[in-house]
């Protein structure tokens, strides 16, 4: 069992930046993926970014070039640096952990709202 604790969401103006963090604890596999998916009201959950423990990254098309995912393996923590935020980035952001890019274990979520 893995527990995930997210932080860093909030309200930001268009063009602004936010950084999300997520710490994992519990039964951590030596080979794993961590990352973020997001879900806006009335929409399906979509990939934001994932990163393997070896540093292989995968981004959703809508965030490429604006968001950067990174991780600290020693502390089982993943970060999402979000720049040039747009209104369409408004969503609940969910940290995940698992054996593949599809993750599987999820945190409670943190709200990101982009509005002027």
Backbone as numpy.savetxt, mean C-alpha at the origin, in Angstrom:
# Nx Ny Nz CAx CAy CAz Cx Cy Cz
-0.32 -16.89 11.25 -1.17 -15.70 11.25 -0.29 -14.46 11.25
-0.65 -13.49 10.42 0.11 -12.24 10.31 -0.82 -11.08 10.64
-0.33 -10.17 11.43 -1.08 -8.95 11.76 -0.42 -7.77 11.05
-1.26 -6.88 10.55 -0.78 -5.73 9.80 -1.34 -4.45 10.41
-0.48 -3.48 10.63 -0.90 -2.21 11.20 -0.46 -1.10 10.26
-1.45 -0.37 9.76 -1.19 0.71 8.78 -1.22 2.07 9.45
-0.53 3.01 8.84 -0.59 4.40 9.30 -0.25 5.32 8.14
-0.62 6.59 8.28 -0.19 7.60 7.31 -1.25 8.15 6.39
-2.48 7.69 6.46 -3.51 8.24 5.59 -3.93 9.63 6.03
-4.82 10.24 5.26 -5.30 11.56 5.63 -5.84 12.33 4.45
-5.99 13.62 4.67 -6.51 14.54 3.65 -5.36 15.33 3.06
-5.31 15.39 1.75 -4.24 16.13 1.07 -4.83 16.81 -0.16
-4.23 17.90 -0.54 -4.70 18.62 -1.73 -4.15 17.99 -3.00
-4.84 18.17 -4.11 -4.31 17.67 -5.39 -2.90 18.18 -5.63
-2.05 17.27 -6.09 -0.65 17.60 -6.30 0.23 17.36 -5.10
-0.38 17.08 -3.97 0.38 16.87 -2.75 0.91 15.45 -2.62
1.52 15.18 -1.47 2.15 13.89 -1.20 1.71 13.34 0.15
1.75 12.03 0.23 1.51 11.32 1.50 2.40 10.09 1.51
2.72 9.63 2.70 3.49 8.39 2.85 2.73 7.46 3.78
2.44 6.26 3.29 1.79 5.24 4.09 2.83 4.25 4.60
2.58 3.73 5.79 3.45 2.71 6.37 2.59 1.54 6.82
3.19 0.35 6.82 2.49 -0.84 7.28 3.50 -1.79 7.88
3.27 -2.14 9.13 4.17 -3.07 9.84 3.48 -4.41 10.01
4.21 -5.46 9.67 3.71 -6.82 9.80 4.34 -7.49 11.02
3.55 -8.33 11.68 4.06 -9.10 12.81 3.39 -10.47 12.82
4.01 -11.41 13.53 3.45 -12.75 13.58 4.31 -13.73 12.81
3.68 -14.67 12.13 4.38 -15.74 11.42 4.80 -15.27 10.03
5.95 -14.61 9.97 6.43 -14.03 8.72 7.24 -15.07 7.94
6.86 -15.29 6.68 7.58 -16.22 5.82 8.89 -15.60 5.35
9.87 -16.46 5.07 11.15 -15.93 4.59 11.02 -15.34 3.19
10.13 -15.92 2.39 9.84 -15.38 1.06 8.40 -14.90 1.07
8.21 -13.61 0.84 6.86 -13.07 0.92 6.72 -11.81 0.10
5.51 -11.40 -0.06 5.18 -10.14 -0.71 4.41 -9.29 0.27
4.64 -8.00 0.19 3.82 -7.01 0.91 3.42 -5.93 -0.09
2.36 -5.23 0.24 1.96 -4.18 -0.69 0.65 -3.55 -0.33
0.09 -2.86 -1.32 -1.11 -2.07 -1.11 -2.09 -2.27 -2.26
-3.32 -2.43 -1.88 -4.43 -2.35 -2.81 -5.32 -1.21 -2.31
-6.18 -0.72 -3.16 -7.09 0.35 -2.75 -8.50 0.09 -3.29
-9.47 0.68 -2.61 -10.85 0.54 -3.04 -11.60 1.83 -2.78
-12.18 2.36 -3.83 -13.01 3.55 -3.74 -14.47 3.13 -3.70
-15.34 3.98 -3.16 -16.77 3.63 -3.10 -17.31 3.29 -4.48
-18.01 2.15 -4.55 -18.63 1.74 -5.81 -17.68 1.13 -6.82
-16.43 0.96 -6.44 -15.43 0.39 -7.36 -14.83 -0.87 -6.78
-14.24 -1.67 -7.66 -13.56 -2.88 -7.23 -12.21 -2.54 -6.59
-11.75 -3.43 -5.74 -10.40 -3.25 -5.19 -9.39 -3.40 -6.31
-8.39 -2.51 -6.33 -7.40 -2.55 -7.39 -5.98 -2.50 -6.83
-5.07 -3.06 -7.59 -3.67 -3.07 -7.22 -3.11 -1.65 -7.23
-2.37 -1.34 -6.15 -1.57 -0.12 -6.13 -0.12 -0.49 -6.39
0.45 -1.28 -5.48 1.83 -1.72 -5.64 2.13 -2.87 -4.70
3.01 -3.76 -5.13 3.52 -4.81 -4.26 5.03 -4.87 -4.38
5.64 -5.48 -3.36 7.09 -5.65 -3.36 7.42 -6.96 -2.66
8.32 -7.72 -3.25 8.74 -8.97 -2.64 9.84 -8.71 -1.62
10.15 -9.72 -0.82 11.22 -9.55 0.16 12.58 -9.35 -0.53
12.67 -9.76 -1.80 13.92 -9.55 -2.55 13.92 -8.24 -3.33
12.85 -7.45 -3.22 12.82 -6.13 -3.82 12.16 -6.02 -5.17
11.53 -7.08 -5.64 10.83 -7.03 -6.93 9.52 -6.27 -6.73
9.32 -5.24 -7.55 8.14 -4.39 -7.42 7.16 -4.59 -8.57
5.92 -4.25 -8.30 4.84 -4.35 -9.28 3.87 -3.22 -8.99
3.54 -2.41 -10.01 2.68 -1.26 -9.81 1.43 -1.33 -10.68
0.34 -0.78 -10.16 -0.84 -0.59 -10.98 -0.59 0.51 -12.01
-1.22 0.40 -13.16 -0.96 1.35 -14.25 -1.27 2.80 -13.85
-2.28 2.98 -13.03 -2.72 4.34 -12.71 -1.77 5.08 -11.76
-0.83 4.36 -11.14 0.07 5.01 -10.19 1.52 5.00 -10.63
1.82 4.34 -11.72 3.21 4.27 -12.20 3.77 5.66 -12.42
4.98 5.88 -11.92 5.63 7.18 -12.07 5.28 8.18 -10.98
4.27 7.88 -10.18 3.86 8.80 -9.11 4.06 8.18 -7.73
3.86 6.89 -7.61 3.98 6.21 -6.32 5.23 5.34 -6.31
5.83 5.21 -5.14 7.00 4.35 -4.97 6.81 3.49 -3.73
6.99 2.18 -3.91 6.89 1.26 -2.79 8.30 0.84 -2.38
8.48 0.69 -1.07 9.77 0.23 -0.54 9.50 -0.57 0.73
10.53 -1.26 1.20 10.32 -2.03 2.42 11.60 -2.14 3.23
11.40 -2.36 4.52 12.47 -2.59 5.47 12.29 -4.01 5.97
13.08 -4.93 5.43 12.89 -6.34 5.79 13.21 -6.62 7.26
14.15 -5.90 7.80 14.53 -6.13 9.19 13.36 -5.87 10.15
12.50 -4.92 9.76 11.36 -4.56 10.60 10.02 -4.97 9.99
10.08 -5.76 8.92 8.85 -6.23 8.26 7.87 -5.09 8.01
8.39 -4.01 7.47 7.58 -2.83 7.24 7.65 -2.44 5.76
6.51 -2.06 5.23 6.43 -1.61 3.84 5.94 -0.16 3.83
6.46 0.60 2.88 6.12 2.01 2.75 5.58 2.29 1.35
4.68 3.26 1.28 4.18 3.71 -0.01 4.28 5.23 -0.05
5.22 5.72 -0.85 5.35 7.15 -1.06 4.47 7.56 -2.23
3.51 8.43 -1.97 2.55 8.84 -2.99 2.76 10.32 -3.31
3.14 10.59 -4.54 3.37 11.96 -4.99 2.38 12.32 -6.09
2.25 13.60 -6.35 1.36 14.10 -7.41 -0.03 13.49 -7.29
-0.56 13.53 -6.08 -1.86 12.89 -5.82 -2.98 13.59 -6.59
-3.93 12.78 -7.02 -5.07 13.25 -7.81 -6.36 12.86 -7.09
-7.45 13.51 -7.45 -8.73 13.19 -6.83 -9.08 11.72 -7.00
-8.70 11.14 -8.13 -9.00 9.72 -8.38 -8.20 8.78 -7.49
-7.25 9.28 -6.76 -6.50 8.45 -5.81 -7.25 8.31 -4.49
-8.33 9.04 -4.33 -9.14 8.95 -3.11 -9.72 7.55 -2.97
-9.41 6.90 -1.85 -9.84 5.52 -1.63 -9.41 5.07 -0.25
-9.91 3.91 0.14 -9.35 3.22 1.29 -8.17 2.41 0.81
-7.04 2.55 1.47 -5.82 1.85 1.08 -5.58 0.72 2.08
-5.42 -0.48 1.55 -5.29 -1.66 2.39 -3.92 -2.29 2.21
-3.24 -2.45 3.31 -1.95 -3.14 3.30 -2.18 -4.63 3.29
-1.37 -5.34 2.53 -1.52 -6.77 2.45 -0.19 -7.50 2.54
-0.30 -8.78 2.82 0.87 -9.67 2.97 0.48 -11.02 2.39
1.45 -11.69 1.75 1.15 -13.03 1.27 2.30 -13.66 0.49
1.99 -14.75 -0.17 2.99 -15.52 -0.92 3.14 -15.05 -2.36
2.25 -14.18 -2.81 2.29 -13.70 -4.19 1.83 -12.25 -4.23
1.80 -11.69 -5.44 1.38 -10.29 -5.58 -0.09 -10.11 -5.23
-0.82 -11.20 -5.11 -2.23 -11.10 -4.76 -2.42 -11.03 -3.25
-1.33 -11.15 -2.51 -1.29 -10.99 -1.07 -2.24 -11.98 -0.41
-3.10 -11.54 0.51 -4.01 -12.51 1.11 -4.42 -12.17 2.52
-3.48 -11.65 3.30 -3.81 -11.16 4.63 -3.85 -9.64 4.54
-4.81 -9.06 5.23 -5.06 -7.63 5.05 -5.13 -6.88 6.37
-4.72 -5.62 6.30 -4.89 -4.73 7.43 -6.28 -4.11 7.42
-6.52 -3.23 8.39 -7.84 -2.61 8.54 -8.10 -1.55 7.48
-7.05 -1.02 6.90 -7.21 0.01 5.89 -7.01 1.41 6.46
-6.57 2.30 5.61 -6.42 3.70 5.98 -6.95 4.57 4.85
-7.69 5.60 5.20 -8.35 6.43 4.19 -7.40 7.50 3.66
-7.38 7.62 2.36 -6.66 8.72 1.69 -7.69 9.52 0.92
-7.77 10.81 1.21 -8.69 11.69 0.53 -7.92 12.82 -0.12
-8.11 12.97 -1.42 -7.43 14.04 -2.17 -8.50 15.04 -2.61
-8.43 16.21 -2.02 -9.46 17.20 -2.28 -8.94 18.60 -1.98
-9.42 19.57 -2.73 -9.04 20.96 -2.46 -10.03 21.60 -1.51
